[in-house]
Amino acid sequence: MDVLIINGDAVSQKSGEASNMRKKRSFTNPNLEVTLRFLKLAANQNNAAIWDDVAEYLSRPRRKRAEVNLYKIAKLTKENETVVVPGKVLANGTLDKKVTVAAWAFSEMAKNKIEDAGGRAITLFQLVEENPKGSRVKIIL
């Protein structure tokens, strides 16, 4: 049986039906690929399911990733808590609590507002290094 590949789908010449021979999804951002591999490795090594969950949310298409404004972080957190945003943190709203926020990306204003409130804006790599088990970390979508 001859098989043709058309637009990433395998199609049999005899039946014309698509099969399950799909190409593995690749990302155009190499930093995202490295981050996803790092998170999955951290989840396996530390037996911490939270990093698998964060990797799953980050592997979504960009239009479906979380975009969280500061007012939502302020509403859902308490003083000195740690949160992770598997997407981008935006600057809409105010933050009056000292919180540690780890995210894939920050807008410049959001980062400044977090630091002005006495909190920290860190990368996902930094959070995994500081807290490998992911204990007492909230995911905000």
C-alpha positions in Angstrom: 0.0 0.0 0.0 1.4 3.4 -1.0 1.2 6.3 1.4 1.3 10.0 0.5 1.9 12.7 3.0 -0.4 15.7 2.4 -0.3 18.7 4.8 1.1 16.5 7.6 -1.6 13.8 7.2 -0.8 10.4 5.8 -3.3 9.4 3.1 -3.5 6.0 1.5 -3.7 6.0 -2.3 -6.1 3.1 -2.3 -8.7 4.3 0.2 -8.0 8.1 0.3 -8.6 8.0 4.1 -6.3 9.8 6.6 -4.5 7.7 9.1 -3.1 8.4 12.5 0.4 9.0 11.2 0.6 12.7 12.3 3.7 14.7 12.6 4.9 15.5 16.2 4.0 19.1 17.1 7.0 21.4 17.1 7.2 24.9 18.5 8.6 27.9 16.6 10.0 29.3 19.8 13.1 27.3 20.9 13.0 28.8 24.4 9.5 27.4 24.9 10.7 23.9 23.9 13.6 24.1 26.4 11.3 25.3 29.1 8.8 22.5 28.5 11.5 19.9 28.6 12.9 21.4 31.8 9.4 21.4 33.5 8.7 17.8 32.5 12.1 16.7 33.7 11.6 18.6 37.0 8.2 16.9 37.4 9.7 13.5 37.0 12.8 14.0 39.1 10.9 15.7 42.0 7.7 13.7 41.8 5.9 17.1 41.5 2.8 17.0 39.3 2.5 20.8 39.3 5.3 21.2 36.8 3.6 18.7 34.4 0.4 20.8 34.7 2.3 24.1 34.0 4.0 22.4 31.0 0.7 21.2 29.7 -0.8 24.8 29.9 2.3 26.3 28.2 2.2 23.8 25.4 -1.2 25.2 24.2 -1.3 27.5 21.2 -0.3 31.1 22.0 -3.9 32.3 21.6 -5.1 29.8 24.2 -2.4 30.5 26.8 -3.2 32.4 30.0 -3.0 36.2 30.1 -3.4 37.2 33.7 -3.8 40.8 34.9 -2.5 42.0 38.2 -5.9 42.6 39.6 -6.7 38.9 39.4 -3.4 38.0 41.2 -4.3 40.6 43.9 -7.8 39.1 44.3 -6.6 35.4 44.5 -3.5 35.7 46.6 -2.5 36.5 50.2 0.6 38.2 51.5 3.9 36.3 50.8 2.3 33.6 48.6 3.9 32.2 45.5 1.9 31.9 42.2 2.8 30.6 38.8 1.2 31.9 35.5 1.7 29.6 32.6 1.5 32.5 30.2 1.9 36.2 30.4 1.3 38.6 33.3 -0.2 41.9 32.3 -0.3 45.2 34.2 -4.0 46.0 34.4 -4.9 46.7 38.1 -2.9 47.2 41.2 -1.0 44.9 43.5 -0.7 45.9 47.1 0.7 42.6 48.5 4.1 41.1 48.6 3.8 38.1 46.3 6.2 36.1 44.3 5.0 35.6 40.7 6.6 33.2 38.3 5.6 33.3 34.6 6.5 32.6 31.1 6.5 36.3 30.3 5.8 39.7 32.0 4.9 43.0 30.5 7.4 45.6 31.6 4.8 47.6 33.6 3.5 44.4 35.3 7.1 43.5 36.4 7.6 47.0 37.8 4.3 47.0 39.7 5.1 43.6 41.3 8.5 44.8 42.4 7.1 48.2 43.6 4.7 46.3 45.9 7.7 44.5 47.4 7.1 41.2 45.5 9.3 39.3 43.0 8.8 38.7 39.3 10.8 35.6 38.5 11.1 33.0 35.7 9.8 29.5 35.8 13.4 28.2 35.9 14.0 30.3 39.0 10.9 29.0 40.7 11.7 25.3 40.0 15.3 25.9 41.3 13.9 27.5 44.5 11.0 25.1 45.1 11.6 21.8 43.2 8.6 20.1 44.8 6.3 23.0 43.9 4.8 23.0 47.4 2.6 25.9 48.4 2.5 27.2 44.8 -0.8 28.3 43.1 -1.4 28.1 39.4 -3.4 31.1 38.2 -5.0 31.0 34.8 
